[in-house]
Amino acid sequence: MDRLYPLTMSPFLRTQVWGGDHLAAYGKAVKAGDKVGESWEVSGHRDGLSRVASGPLAGKTLPELVAEFGADLVGTGVPTDRPFPLLIKLIDAAEQLSVQVHPSDEYCAAHRLADPGKPEAWYILEAAPGARIWKGLLPGTTPEKFEALLAAGRLQECLRSFPAAAGDCIDLPAGVIHAIGAGILMAEVQQTSDLTYRVFDWNRLGLDGKPRQLHVREALETIDFASLGGSDFGDKVSPRTGPLPGGGRRLSLVANDKFEMEVLELSGAHEIPGDASRFTCVLVIDGSARFGSAVDSQAASRGTSLLLPASLGSIRAVPERNCRLLVARPSGRR
């Protein structure tokens, strides 16, 4: 058996009607004029598998790695008889996305769906002037009012929206209706699922020239009308900040029952702590760094994603120039 090491991942790129070519600046194989909306950076989902990019395990998918290494890869606290639990993406919204909602675990189980629910969180990397996020419902929005506005093509009249800026973090529990505005590039952390119920698509045509499929019935069953989304969960996350021992600061962003998410702003060497119970995903969102030990390290620049196996222990990150890392792990709650 090959030994594990910090695994640089090669992503799965997905073309979308709303996508663009901005992910080329993050090292992706995207040409001018392309409409690549999503880069699935660390993915064990059957519809878009990422693969190890280099080293003895190059070419292997996450399901293959889990089958070979089990808890040494994912950790003693992560089941090895289920799909890889997290999906890390980069999203290029050159145009605005549909108004949509993701179901909960309970809904998926009750309807015997192939995927679980899809709670997610976003960290905005770039936002054009005037870019907006839609999240949650305005006070007084009932299912009846929602359906009436939808039928009239005026759904936006019952949606909360706010300006988007680089550095914003948006937490989106399952059941919260939302949309990403045009001109936003972001990183996303989510439970592994590809269930999206589109309820309104701004009367747009798909890449095939036909209206895209909507899922109005499923969306109405899924939307959490009892909690309005924005008012109950807040528009944006207020990060908890603290210094890093080697210089820089930590921004603790999201911690729910599925995943934890933080940003590390490095100005000096930092030990990313190991945890035998769970793996760690690292996405370089700005600058570059070297990862490994004092005698064996590898360079990673903006747009590079690494999967740090649980059995490796702590990994040293040494910034080569101004460097920010998005770090995500399965939840530590047991």
Contacts in CASP RR format, 6 or more apart in sequence:
PFRMAT RR
TARGET T0000
AUTHOR 0000-0000-0000
METHOD contacts of the structure
MODEL  1
MDRLYPLTMSPFLRTQVWGGDHLAAYGKAVKAGDKVGESWEVSGHRDGLS
RVASGPLAGKTLPELVAEFGADLVGTGVPTDRPFPLLIKLIDAAEQLSVQ
VHPSDEYCAAHRLADPGKPEAWYILEAAPGARIWKGLLPGTTPEKFEALL
AAGRLQECLRSFPAAAGDCIDLPAGVIHAIGAGILMAEVQQTSDLTYRVF
DWNRLGLDGKPRQLHVREALETIDFASLGGSDFGDKVSPRTGPLPGGGRR
LSLVANDKFEMEVLELSGAHEIPGDASRFTCVLVIDGSARFGSAVDSQAA
SRGTSLLLPASLGSIRAVPERNCRLLVARPSGRR
1 68 0 8 1.000
1 69 0 8 1.000
2 56 0 8 1.000
2 57 0 8 1.000
3 56 0 8 1.000
4 57 0 8 1.000
4 69 0 8 1.000
4 72 0 8 1.000
4 73 0 8 1.000
4 309 0 8 1.000
4 311 0 8 1.000
4 312 0 8 1.000
5 55 0 8 1.000
5 57 0 8 1.000
5 309 0 8 1.000
5 312 0 8 1.000
6 291 0 8 1.000
6 292 0 8 1.000
6 298 0 8 1.000
6 306 0 8 1.000
6 307 0 8 1.000
6 308 0 8 1.000
6 309 0 8 1.000
6 312 0 8 1.000
6 315 0 8 1.000
7 52 0 8 1.000
7 57 0 8 1.000
7 65 0 8 1.000
7 306 0 8 1.000
7 307 0 8 1.000
7 308 0 8 1.000
7 309 0 8 1.000
8 52 0 8 1.000
8 53 0 8 1.000
8 54 0 8 1.000
8 298 0 8 1.000
8 300 0 8 1.000
8 304 0 8 1.000
8 305 0 8 1.000
8 306 0 8 1.000
9 41 0 8 1.000
9 42 0 8 1.000
9 50 0 8 1.000
9 51 0 8 1.000
9 52 0 8 1.000
9 53 0 8 1.000
9 305 0 8 1.000
9 306 0 8 1.000
9 307 0 8 1.000
10 50 0 8 1.000
10 51 0 8 1.000
10 52 0 8 1.000
10 53 0 8 1.000
10 59 0 8 1.000
11 28 0 8 1.000
11 39 0 8 1.000
11 40 0 8 1.000
11 41 0 8 1.000
11 43 0 8 1.000
11 50 0 8 1.000
11 90 0 8 1.000
11 305 0 8 1.000
12 39 0 8 1.000
12 40 0 8 1.000
12 43 0 8 1.000
12 48 0 8 1.000
12 49 0 8 1.000
12 50 0 8 1.000
13 23 0 8 1.000
13 28 0 8 1.000
13 29 0 8 1.000
13 30 0 8 1.000
13 36 0 8 1.000
13 38 0 8 1.000
13 39 0 8 1.000
13 40 0 8 1.000
14 36 0 8 1.000
14 37 0 8 1.000
14 38 0 8 1.000
14 39 0 8 1.000
14 40 0 8 1.000
14 48 0 8 1.000
15 34 0 8 1.000
15 35 0 8 1.000
15 36 0 8 1.000
15 37 0 8 1.000
15 207 0 8 1.000
16 35 0 8 1.000
16 36 0 8 1.000
16 37 0 8 1.000
16 38 0 8 1.000
17 35 0 8 1.000
17 95 0 8 1.000
17 204 0 8 1.000
17 205 0 8 1.000
17 206 0 8 1.000
17 207 0 8 1.000
17 212 0 8 1.000
18 35 0 8 1.000
18 37 0 8 1.000
18 93 0 8 1.000
18 94 0 8 1.000
18 95 0 8 1.000
18 96 0 8 1.000
18 97 0 8 1.000
18 182 0 8 1.000
19 35 0 8 1.000
19 36 0 8 1.000
19 37 0 8 1.000
19 92 0 8 1.000
19 93 0 8 1.000
19 94 0 8 1.000
19 95 0 8 1.000
20 30 0 8 1.000
20 33 0 8 1.000
20 34 0 8 1.000
20 35 0 8 1.000
20 36 0 8 1.000
20 37 0 8 1.000
20 92 0 8 1.000
20 94 0 8 1.000
21 30 0 8 1.000
21 31 0 8 1.000
21 32 0 8 1.000
21 33 0 8 1.000
21 34 0 8 1.000
21 35 0 8 1.000
21 36 0 8 1.000
21 92 0 8 1.000
21 94 0 8 1.000
22 30 0 8 1.000
22 92 0 8 1.000
22 94 0 8 1.000
22 126 0 8 1.000
22 185 0 8 1.000
23 30 0 8 1.000
23 36 0 8 1.000
23 37 0 8 1.000
23 39 0 8 1.000
23 90 0 8 1.000
23 92 0 8 1.000
23 185 0 8 1.000
24 30 0 8 1.000
24 31 0 8 1.000
24 32 0 8 1.000
25 302 0 8 1.000
26 39 0 8 1.000
26 90 0 8 1.000
26 302 0 8 1.000
26 303 0 8 1.000
27 301 0 8 1.000
27 302 0 8 1.000
27 303 0 8 1.000
27 304 0 8 1.000
28 36 0 8 1.000
28 39 0 8 1.000
28 90 0 8 1.000
28 303 0 8 1.000
30 36 0 8 1.000
35 94 0 8 1.000
35 207 0 8 1.000
36 92 0 8 1.000
37 91 0 8 1.000
37 92 0 8 1.000
37 93 0 8 1.000
37 94 0 8 1.000
38 89 0 8 1.000
38 90 0 8 1.000
38 91 0 8 1.000
38 92 0 8 1.000
39 89 0 8 1.000
39 90 0 8 1.000
39 91 0 8 1.000
39 92 0 8 1.000
40 48 0 8 1.000
40 49 0 8 1.000
40 50 0 8 1.000
40 87 0 8 1.000
40 88 0 8 1.000
40 89 0 8 1.000
41 50 0 8 1.000
41 88 0 8 1.000
41 89 0 8 1.000
41 90 0 8 1.000
41 281 0 8 1.000
41 283 0 8 1.000
41 303 0 8 1.000
41 305 0 8 1.000
42 50 0 8 1.000
42 62 0 8 1.000
42 86 0 8 1.000
42 87 0 8 1.000
42 88 0 8 1.000
42 281 0 8 1.000
42 305 0 8 1.000
42 307 0 8 1.000
43 49 0 8 1.000
43 50 0 8 1.000
43 62 0 8 1.000
43 84 0 8 1.000
43 87 0 8 1.000
43 88 0 8 1.000
43 89 0 8 1.000
43 192 0 8 1.000
44 50 0 8 1.000
44 61 0 8 1.000
44 62 0 8 1.000
44 63 0 8 1.000
44 83 0 8 1.000
44 84 0 8 1.000
44 87 0 8 1.000
44 192 0 8 1.000
45 83 0 8 1.000
45 84 0 8 1.000
45 87 0 8 1.000
45 192 0 8 1.000
45 193 0 8 1.000
45 194 0 8 1.000
46 83 0 8 1.000
47 194 0 8 1.000
49 61 0 8 1.000
49 62 0 8 1.000
49 63 0 8 1.000
50 61 0 8 1.000
50 62 0 8 1.000
50 305 0 8 1.000
51 58 0 8 1.000
51 59 0 8 1.000
51 60 0 8 1.000
51 61 0 8 1.000
52 58 0 8 1.000
52 59 0 8 1.000
52 60 0 8 1.000
52 65 0 8 1.000
53 59 0 8 1.000
54 298 0 8 1.000
57 65 0 8 1.000
60 68 0 8 1.000
62 84 0 8 1.000
62 307 0 8 1.000
63 83 0 8 1.000
63 84 0 8 1.000
65 73 0 8 1.000
66 73 0 8 1.000
66 74 0 8 1.000
66 80 0 8 1.000
66 84 0 8 1.000
69 309 0 8 1.000
69 311 0 8 1.000
70 80 0 8 1.000
71 77 0 8 1.000
71 78 0 8 1.000
71 80 0 8 1.000
71 310 0 8 1.000
71 311 0 8 1.000
72 309 0 8 1.000
72 310 0 8 1.000
72 311 0 8 1.000
73 279 0 8 1.000
73 309 0 8 1.000
73 310 0 8 1.000
73 311 0 8 1.000
74 80 0 8 1.000
74 84 0 8 1.000
74 85 0 8 1.000
74 278 0 8 1.000
74 279 0 8 1.000
74 309 0 8 1.000
74 310 0 8 1.000
75 275 0 8 1.000
75 276 0 8 1.000
75 277 0 8 1.000
75 278 0 8 1.000
75 279 0 8 1.000
75 310 0 8 1.000
75 311 0 8 1.000
76 276 0 8 1.000
76 277 0 8 1.000
76 310 0 8 1.000
77 277 0 8 1.000
77 278 0 8 1.000
77 330 0 8 1.000
77 334 0 8 1.000
78 85 0 8 1.000
78 277 0 8 1.000
78 278 0 8 1.000
78 279 0 8 1.000
78 310 0 8 1.000
78 330 0 8 1.000
83 192 0 8 1.000
84 192 0 8 1.000
85 191 0 8 1.000
85 192 0 8 1.000
85 258 0 8 1.000
85 259 0 8 1.000
85 330 0 8 1.000
86 189 0 8 1.000
86 190 0 8 1.000
86 191 0 8 1.000
86 192 0 8 1.000
86 258 0 8 1.000
86 259 0 8 1.000
86 281 0 8 1.000
86 328 0 8 1.000
86 329 0 8 1.000
86 330 0 8 1.000
87 189 0 8 1.000
87 190 0 8 1.000
87 191 0 8 1.000
87 192 0 8 1.000
87 193 0 8 1.000
88 187 0 8 1.000
88 188 0 8 1.000
88 189 0 8 1.000
88 281 0 8 1.000
88 283 0 8 1.000
88 305 0 8 1.000
88 328 0 8 1.000
89 187 0 8 1.000
89 188 0 8 1.000
89 190 0 8 1.000
90 185 0 8 1.000
90 186 0 8 1.000
90 187 0 8 1.000
90 188 0 8 1.000
90 283 0 8 1.000
90 303 0 8 1.000
91 122 0 8 1.000
91 180 0 8 1.000
91 184 0 8 1.000
91 185 0 8 1.000
91 186 0 8 1.000
91 187 0 8 1.000
91 188 0 8 1.000
92 185 0 8 1.000
93 180 0 8 1.000
93 181 0 8 1.000
93 182 0 8 1.000
93 183 0 8 1.000
93 184 0 8 1.000
93 185 0 8 1.000
93 186 0 8 1.000
94 182 0 8 1.000
94 183 0 8 1.000
95 182 0 8 1.000
95 204 0 8 1.000
96 179 0 8 1.000
96 180 0 8 1.000
96 181 0 8 1.000
96 182 0 8 1.000
96 202 0 8 1.000
97 179 0 8 1.000
97 180 0 8 1.000
97 181 0 8 1.000
98 179 0 8 1.000
98 198 0 8 1.000
98 199 0 8 1.000
98 200 0 8 1.000
98 201 0 8 1.000
98 202 0 8 1.000
98 204 0 8 1.000
98 212 0 8 1.000
99 134 0 8 1.000
99 155 0 8 1.000
99 156 0 8 1.000
99 159 0 8 1.000
99 177 0 8 1.000
99 178 0 8 1.000
99 179 0 8 1.000
99 198 0 8 1.000
99 199 0 8 1.000
99 200 0 8 1.000
99 201 0 8 1.000
99 202 0 8 1.000
100 177 0 8 1.000
100 178 0 8 1.000
100 179 0 8 1.000
100 196 0 8 1.000
100 197 0 8 1.000
100 198 0 8 1.000
100 199 0 8 1.000
100 219 0 8 1.000
101 175 0 8 1.000
101 176 0 8 1.000
101 177 0 8 1.000
101 178 0 8 1.000
101 196 0 8 1.000
101 197 0 8 1.000
101 199 0 8 1.000
101 219 0 8 1.000
101 222 0 8 1.000
101 223 0 8 1.000
102 117 0 8 1.000
102 118 0 8 1.000
102 119 0 8 1.000
102 120 0 8 1.000
102 172 0 8 1.000
102 174 0 8 1.000
102 175 0 8 1.000
102 193 0 8 1.000
102 195 0 8 1.000
102 196 0 8 1.000
102 197 0 8 1.000
102 222 0 8 1.000
103 113 0 8 1.000
103 117 0 8 1.000
103 118 0 8 1.000
103 174 0 8 1.000
103 175 0 8 1.000
103 195 0 8 1.000
103 197 0 8 1.000
103 218 0 8 1.000
103 222 0 8 1.000
104 117 0 8 1.000
104 174 0 8 1.000
104 175 0 8 1.000
104 222 0 8 1.000
105 116 0 8 1.000
105 117 0 8 1.000
105 174 0 8 1.000
107 113 0 8 1.000
107 117 0 8 1.000
107 174 0 8 1.000
107 221 0 8 1.000
107 222 0 8 1.000
108 115 0 8 1.000
108 116 0 8 1.000
108 117 0 8 1.000
108 193 0 8 1.000
108 195 0 8 1.000
109 116 0 8 1.000
113 195 0 8 1.000
115 192 0 8 1.000
115 193 0 8 1.000
115 194 0 8 1.000
115 195 0 8 1.000
116 191 0 8 1.000
116 192 0 8 1.000
116 193 0 8 1.000
117 174 0 8 1.000
117 191 0 8 1.000
117 193 0 8 1.000
117 195 0 8 1.000
118 174 0 8 1.000
118 190 0 8 1.000
118 191 0 8 1.000
118 193 0 8 1.000
118 194 0 8 1.000
118 195 0 8 1.000
118 196 0 8 1.000
119 172 0 8 1.000
119 173 0 8 1.000
119 174 0 8 1.000
119 190 0 8 1.000
119 191 0 8 1.000
119 256 0 8 1.000
119 258 0 8 1.000
120 172 0 8 1.000
120 188 0 8 1.000
120 189 0 8 1.000
120 190 0 8 1.000
120 191 0 8 1.000
121 169 0 8 1.000
121 170 0 8 1.000
121 171 0 8 1.000
121 172 0 8 1.000
121 188 0 8 1.000
121 189 0 8 1.000
121 190 0 8 1.000
121 237 0 8 1.000
121 253 0 8 1.000
121 254 0 8 1.000
121 259 0 8 1.000
121 261 0 8 1.000
122 168 0 8 1.000
122 169 0 8 1.000
122 170 0 8 1.000
122 172 0 8 1.000
122 180 0 8 1.000
122 186 0 8 1.000
122 187 0 8 1.000
122 188 0 8 1.000
123 167 0 8 1.000
123 168 0 8 1.000
123 169 0 8 1.000
123 186 0 8 1.000
123 187 0 8 1.000
123 188 0 8 1.000
123 189 0 8 1.000
123 253 0 8 1.000
123 261 0 8 1.000
123 263 0 8 1.000
123 285 0 8 1.000
123 326 0 8 1.000
124 164 0 8 1.000
124 165 0 8 1.000
124 166 0 8 1.000
124 167 0 8 1.000
124 168 0 8 1.000
124 169 0 8 1.000
124 170 0 8 1.000
124 184 0 8 1.000
124 185 0 8 1.000
124 186 0 8 1.000
125 166 0 8 1.000
125 167 0 8 1.000
125 185 0 8 1.000
125 186 0 8 1.000
125 187 0 8 1.000
125 285 0 8 1.000
125 286 0 8 1.000
126 166 0 8 1.000
126 183 0 8 1.000
126 184 0 8 1.000
126 185 0 8 1.000
127 164 0 8 1.000
127 165 0 8 1.000
127 166 0 8 1.000
127 168 0 8 1.000
127 183 0 8 1.000
127 184 0 8 1.000
127 185 0 8 1.000
128 182 0 8 1.000
128 183 0 8 1.000
128 184 0 8 1.000
130 163 0 8 1.000
130 164 0 8 1.000
131 163 0 8 1.000
131 164 0 8 1.000
131 181 0 8 1.000
131 182 0 8 1.000
131 183 0 8 1.000
131 184 0 8 1.000
132 161 0 8 1.000
132 162 0 8 1.000
132 163 0 8 1.000
132 164 0 8 1.000
132 181 0 8 1.000
133 161 0 8 1.000
133 162 0 8 1.000
133 163 0 8 1.000
133 164 0 8 1.000
133 168 0 8 1.000
133 170 0 8 1.000
133 178 0 8 1.000
133 179 0 8 1.000
133 180 0 8 1.000
133 181 0 8 1.000
133 184 0 8 1.000
133 235 0 8 1.000
134 156 0 8 1.000
134 159 0 8 1.000
134 160 0 8 1.000
134 161 0 8 1.000
134 177 0 8 1.000
134 178 0 8 1.000
134 179 0 8 1.000
134 180 0 8 1.000
134 181 0 8 1.000
135 159 0 8 1.000
135 160 0 8 1.000
135 161 0 8 1.000
135 162 0 8 1.000
135 170 0 8 1.000
135 172 0 8 1.000
135 176 0 8 1.000
135 177 0 8 1.000
135 178 0 8 1.000
135 229 0 8 1.000
135 230 0 8 1.000
135 235 0 8 1.000
136 159 0 8 1.000
136 160 0 8 1.000
136 176 0 8 1.000
136 177 0 8 1.000
136 178 0 8 1.000
136 228 0 8 1.000
136 229 0 8 1.000
136 230 0 8 1.000
137 146 0 8 1.000
137 158 0 8 1.000
137 159 0 8 1.000
137 160 0 8 1.000
137 177 0 8 1.000
137 223 0 8 1.000
137 225 0 8 1.000
137 228 0 8 1.000
137 229 0 8 1.000
137 230 0 8 1.000
138 158 0 8 1.000
138 159 0 8 1.000
138 160 0 8 1.000
138 228 0 8 1.000
139 228 0 8 1.000
139 231 0 8 1.000
141 158 0 8 1.000
141 225 0 8 1.000
141 228 0 8 1.000
142 225 0 8 1.000
143 220 0 8 1.000
143 223 0 8 1.000
143 225 0 8 1.000
145 158 0 8 1.000
146 155 0 8 1.000
146 158 0 8 1.000
146 220 0 8 1.000
146 223 0 8 1.000
146 225 0 8 1.000
147 220 0 8 1.000
149 155 0 8 1.000
149 157 0 8 1.000
149 158 0 8 1.000
150 199 0 8 1.000
150 200 0 8 1.000
150 216 0 8 1.000
153 200 0 8 1.000
153 203 0 8 1.000
155 199 0 8 1.000
155 200 0 8 1.000
159 177 0 8 1.000
159 179 0 8 1.000
160 228 0 8 1.000
160 229 0 8 1.000
160 230 0 8 1.000
160 231 0 8 1.000
160 235 0 8 1.000
162 235 0 8 1.000
162 236 0 8 1.000
164 181 0 8 1.000
164 184 0 8 1.000
168 236 0 8 1.000
168 237 0 8 1.000
169 236 0 8 1.000
169 237 0 8 1.000
169 239 0 8 1.000
169 253 0 8 1.000
169 254 0 8 1.000
169 261 0 8 1.000
170 178 0 8 1.000
170 235 0 8 1.000
170 236 0 8 1.000
170 237 0 8 1.000
171 233 0 8 1.000
171 234 0 8 1.000
171 237 0 8 1.000
171 253 0 8 1.000
171 254 0 8 1.000
171 256 0 8 1.000
172 178 0 8 1.000
173 224 0 8 1.000
173 229 0 8 1.000
173 233 0 8 1.000
173 256 0 8 1.000
174 222 0 8 1.000
175 222 0 8 1.000
175 223 0 8 1.000
175 224 0 8 1.000
176 224 0 8 1.000
176 227 0 8 1.000
176 229 0 8 1.000
176 230 0 8 1.000
176 233 0 8 1.000
177 199 0 8 1.000
177 219 0 8 1.000
177 223 0 8 1.000
177 229 0 8 1.000
180 186 0 8 1.000
187 283 0 8 1.000
187 285 0 8 1.000
187 326 0 8 1.000
189 254 0 8 1.000
189 259 0 8 1.000
189 261 0 8 1.000
189 281 0 8 1.000
189 326 0 8 1.000
189 328 0 8 1.000
190 259 0 8 1.000
191 258 0 8 1.000
191 259 0 8 1.000
196 215 0 8 1.000
197 215 0 8 1.000
197 218 0 8 1.000
197 219 0 8 1.000
197 222 0 8 1.000
198 212 0 8 1.000
198 213 0 8 1.000
198 214 0 8 1.000
198 215 0 8 1.000
198 219 0 8 1.000
199 214 0 8 1.000
199 215 0 8 1.000
199 216 0 8 1.000
199 219 0 8 1.000
199 220 0 8 1.000
199 223 0 8 1.000
200 214 0 8 1.000
201 211 0 8 1.000
201 212 0 8 1.000
201 214 0 8 1.000
203 211 0 8 1.000
204 211 0 8 1.000
204 212 0 8 1.000
205 211 0 8 1.000
205 212 0 8 1.000
206 212 0 8 1.000
227 233 0 8 1.000
237 253 0 8 1.000
237 254 0 8 1.000
239 251 0 8 1.000
239 252 0 8 1.000
239 253 0 8 1.000
239 263 0 8 1.000
240 251 0 8 1.000
240 252 0 8 1.000
241 249 0 8 1.000
241 250 0 8 1.000
241 251 0 8 1.000
241 252 0 8 1.000
242 249 0 8 1.000
242 250 0 8 1.000
242 251 0 8 1.000
243 249 0 8 1.000
243 250 0 8 1.000
244 250 0 8 1.000
244 264 0 8 1.000
244 265 0 8 1.000
244 266 0 8 1.000
244 268 0 8 1.000
244 270 0 8 1.000
245 270 0 8 1.000
245 271 0 8 1.000
246 267 0 8 1.000
246 268 0 8 1.000
246 269 0 8 1.000
246 270 0 8 1.000
247 266 0 8 1.000
247 267 0 8 1.000
247 268 0 8 1.000
247 270 0 8 1.000
248 264 0 8 1.000
248 265 0 8 1.000
248 266 0 8 1.000
248 267 0 8 1.000
248 268 0 8 1.000
249 264 0 8 1.000
249 265 0 8 1.000
250 262 0 8 1.000
250 263 0 8 1.000
250 264 0 8 1.000
250 265 0 8 1.000
251 262 0 8 1.000
251 263 0 8 1.000
251 264 0 8 1.000
251 265 0 8 1.000
252 262 0 8 1.000
253 261 0 8 1.000
253 262 0 8 1.000
253 263 0 8 1.000
254 260 0 8 1.000
254 261 0 8 1.000
255 261 0 8 1.000
255 331 0 8 1.000
256 331 0 8 1.000
257 331 0 8 1.000
257 333 0 8 1.000
258 330 0 8 1.000
258 331 0 8 1.000
259 328 0 8 1.000
259 329 0 8 1.000
259 330 0 8 1.000
259 331 0 8 1.000
260 328 0 8 1.000
260 329 0 8 1.000
260 330 0 8 1.000
260 331 0 8 1.000
260 332 0 8 1.000
261 326 0 8 1.000
261 327 0 8 1.000
261 328 0 8 1.000
262 326 0 8 1.000
262 327 0 8 1.000
262 328 0 8 1.000
263 285 0 8 1.000
263 324 0 8 1.000
263 325 0 8 1.000
263 326 0 8 1.000
263 327 0 8 1.000
264 270 0 8 1.000
264 272 0 8 1.000
264 317 0 8 1.000
264 324 0 8 1.000
264 325 0 8 1.000
264 327 0 8 1.000
265 323 0 8 1.000
265 324 0 8 1.000
266 289 0 8 1.000
266 317 0 8 1.000
266 319 0 8 1.000
266 323 0 8 1.000
266 324 0 8 1.000
266 325 0 8 1.000
267 319 0 8 1.000
267 322 0 8 1.000
268 318 0 8 1.000
268 319 0 8 1.000
269 316 0 8 1.000
269 317 0 8 1.000
269 318 0 8 1.000
269 319 0 8 1.000
270 316 0 8 1.000
270 317 0 8 1.000
271 314 0 8 1.000
271 315 0 8 1.000
271 316 0 8 1.000
271 317 0 8 1.000
272 280 0 8 1.000
272 282 0 8 1.000
272 308 0 8 1.000
272 314 0 8 1.000
272 315 0 8 1.000
272 316 0 8 1.000
272 317 0 8 1.000
272 327 0 8 1.000
273 313 0 8 1.000
273 314 0 8 1.000
274 280 0 8 1.000
274 308 0 8 1.000
274 310 0 8 1.000
274 312 0 8 1.000
274 313 0 8 1.000
274 314 0 8 1.000
274 315 0 8 1.000
275 310 0 8 1.000
275 313 0 8 1.000
275 329 0 8 1.000
276 310 0 8 1.000
276 311 0 8 1.000
276 313 0 8 1.000
277 310 0 8 1.000
277 332 0 8 1.000
278 310 0 8 1.000
278 329 0 8 1.000
278 330 0 8 1.000
278 332 0 8 1.000
279 307 0 8 1.000
279 308 0 8 1.000
279 309 0 8 1.000
279 310 0 8 1.000
279 329 0 8 1.000
279 330 0 8 1.000
280 307 0 8 1.000
280 308 0 8 1.000
280 310 0 8 1.000
280 315 0 8 1.000
280 327 0 8 1.000
280 328 0 8 1.000
280 329 0 8 1.000
281 305 0 8 1.000
281 306 0 8 1.000
281 307 0 8 1.000
281 308 0 8 1.000
281 327 0 8 1.000
281 328 0 8 1.000
281 329 0 8 1.000
282 291 0 8 1.000
282 300 0 8 1.000
282 305 0 8 1.000
282 306 0 8 1.000
282 308 0 8 1.000
282 317 0 8 1.000
282 325 0 8 1.000
282 326 0 8 1.000
282 327 0 8 1.000
283 303 0 8 1.000
283 304 0 8 1.000
283 305 0 8 1.000
283 306 0 8 1.000
283 325 0 8 1.000
283 326 0 8 1.000
283 327 0 8 1.000
283 328 0 8 1.000
284 300 0 8 1.000
284 301 0 8 1.000
284 302 0 8 1.000
284 303 0 8 1.000
284 304 0 8 1.000
284 305 0 8 1.000
284 323 0 8 1.000
284 324 0 8 1.000
284 325 0 8 1.000
285 302 0 8 1.000
285 303 0 8 1.000
285 324 0 8 1.000
285 325 0 8 1.000
285 326 0 8 1.000
286 302 0 8 1.000
286 322 0 8 1.000
286 323 0 8 1.000
286 324 0 8 1.000
287 301 0 8 1.000
287 302 0 8 1.000
287 319 0 8 1.000
287 320 0 8 1.000
287 321 0 8 1.000
287 322 0 8 1.000
287 323 0 8 1.000
287 324 0 8 1.000
288 299 0 8 1.000
288 300 0 8 1.000
288 301 0 8 1.000
288 302 0 8 1.000
288 319 0 8 1.000
288 320 0 8 1.000
288 321 0 8 1.000
288 323 0 8 1.000
289 299 0 8 1.000
289 300 0 8 1.000
289 317 0 8 1.000
289 318 0 8 1.000
289 319 0 8 1.000
289 320 0 8 1.000
289 323 0 8 1.000
289 325 0 8 1.000
290 297 0 8 1.000
290 298 0 8 1.000
290 299 0 8 1.000
290 300 0 8 1.000
290 317 0 8 1.000
290 318 0 8 1.000
290 320 0 8 1.000
291 297 0 8 1.000
291 298 0 8 1.000
291 300 0 8 1.000
291 306 0 8 1.000
291 315 0 8 1.000
291 316 0 8 1.000
291 317 0 8 1.000
292 298 0 8 1.000
292 315 0 8 1.000
292 316 0 8 1.000
292 317 0 8 1.000
293 315 0 8 1.000
293 316 0 8 1.000
294 316 0 8 1.000
297 316 0 8 1.000
297 318 0 8 1.000
299 320 0 8 1.000
300 306 0 8 1.000
308 315 0 8 1.000
317 323 0 8 1.000
317 325 0 8 1.000
END
